[in-house]
Amino acid sequence: MQIDDAMIKTREVTQWRGLHLFHYDHSSCSQKVRILMRELGINFYSHPVNLMRGAQRSDWYLGINARGQVPVLIHDGAVHVESNDIIQYLDQTFAREGSFLPTTDAEKKTLSSLMKLEEQLHQDLRVVTFTYLAPDLDNHAPAFDESLAFLGRFHSALTELERMLESKHYLLGERITLADISWFITLHRLDLAGYPFRLHQSLRHYLSRLRQRSAFKTELAAGSLGVRVGATIYRHFTRLFRHSLARDFQRWHDNQ
Ligand SMILES: N[C@@H](CCC(=O)N[C@@H](CS)C(=O)NCC(=O)O)C(=O)O
């Protein structure tokens, strides 16, 4: 989605030429954009926004994106937000051969509903992230829902994805598309958090296949080593002594 020029208060960015990305290493929405940029070999000026230090709430940044979120793409002075829109825009604008857009009308419709579903589950993914994977240093995580309804929403979405993958390699068929790029980090994080992927075997194999692709593999290995090691220790500590997604999932399941 392109932000209306009149809404941009930090006027200097409207003069910027080329491609600029405001992003954060560990933001799922930023990760999907970086994966596509790697896949398409797109170079960009990088503007890291440290979400753990609240940099997204500076006046300067709010003057670009009043929502105070990453990612933001600036292309020749035009400001774009919403990660799923950004990846579509990038593909439409920069992919020569090797586009990740679907071709048929039926596939385009499915892409749009898959992206909508991924976006709808974004708040639930934040709950998963800050409950099972990372400390909420900036105090901006959504509240934990004791009813565990978020796990039910993931279960029905993953059951749907599993059904789509039973007869295909990728969500829309035999060719990788933006649908796979959009969903990958959500699935990867659920896996890291301990979601029971044994219930979705096709999805488990699909995830391993995607992780083998160079652009995806590089993204997963990116970010500072200190943060990645710290997150791994935190994740195991949390699982042992505080919250376990596998145990919570079982609790949710038993209550159905
Ligand atoms: N629907 C938006 C969601 C963007 C979003 O929630 N970004 C998170 C990081 S993944 C963020 O900037 N959070 C900072 C905050 O909420 O303070 C998109 O897909 O781009």
The ligand as a MOL file (V3000), in Angstrom:
LIG
                    3D

  0  0  0     0  0            999 V3000
M  V30 BEGIN CTAB
M  V30 COUNTS 20 19 0 0 0
M  V30 BEGIN ATOM
M  V30 1 N 0.6630 -5.6970 8.7000 0
M  V30 2 C 1.9690 -5.1370 8.8730 0
M  V30 3 C 2.4350 -5.4500 10.2740 0
M  V30 4 C 3.7240 -4.7260 10.5820 0
M  V30 5 C 4.1890 -5.0430 12.0020 0
M  V30 6 O 3.4070 -5.3900 12.8920 0
M  V30 7 N 5.4890 -4.8990 12.1980 0
M  V30 8 C 6.0620 -5.1950 13.4990 0
M  V30 9 C 7.3010 -6.0390 13.3190 0
M  V30 10 S 6.9530 -7.5770 12.5430 0
M  V30 11 C 6.4530 -3.8820 14.1500 0
M  V30 12 O 6.9410 -2.9850 13.4990 0
M  V30 13 N 6.2470 -3.7780 15.4510 0
M  V30 14 C 6.6370 -2.6470 16.2050 0
M  V30 15 C 5.5780 -2.1920 17.1340 0
M  V30 16 O 4.4300 -2.6720 17.0180 0
M  V30 17 O 5.8740 -1.3210 17.9770 0
M  V30 18 C 2.9180 -5.6880 7.8000 0
M  V30 19 O 2.6910 -6.8290 7.3310 0
M  V30 20 O 3.8540 -5.0000 7.4010 0
M  V30 END ATOM
M  V30 BEGIN BOND
M  V30 1 1 1 2
M  V30 2 1 2 3
M  V30 3 1 2 18
M  V30 4 1 3 4
M  V30 5 1 4 5
M  V30 6 2 5 6
M  V30 7 1 5 7
M  V30 8 1 7 8
M  V30 9 1 8 9
M  V30 10 1 8 11
M  V30 11 1 9 10
M  V30 12 2 11 12
M  V30 13 1 11 13
M  V30 14 1 13 14
M  V30 15 1 14 15
M  V30 16 2 15 16
M  V30 17 1 15 17
M  V30 18 2 18 19
M  V30 19 1 18 20
M  V30 END BOND
M  V30 END CTAB
M  END
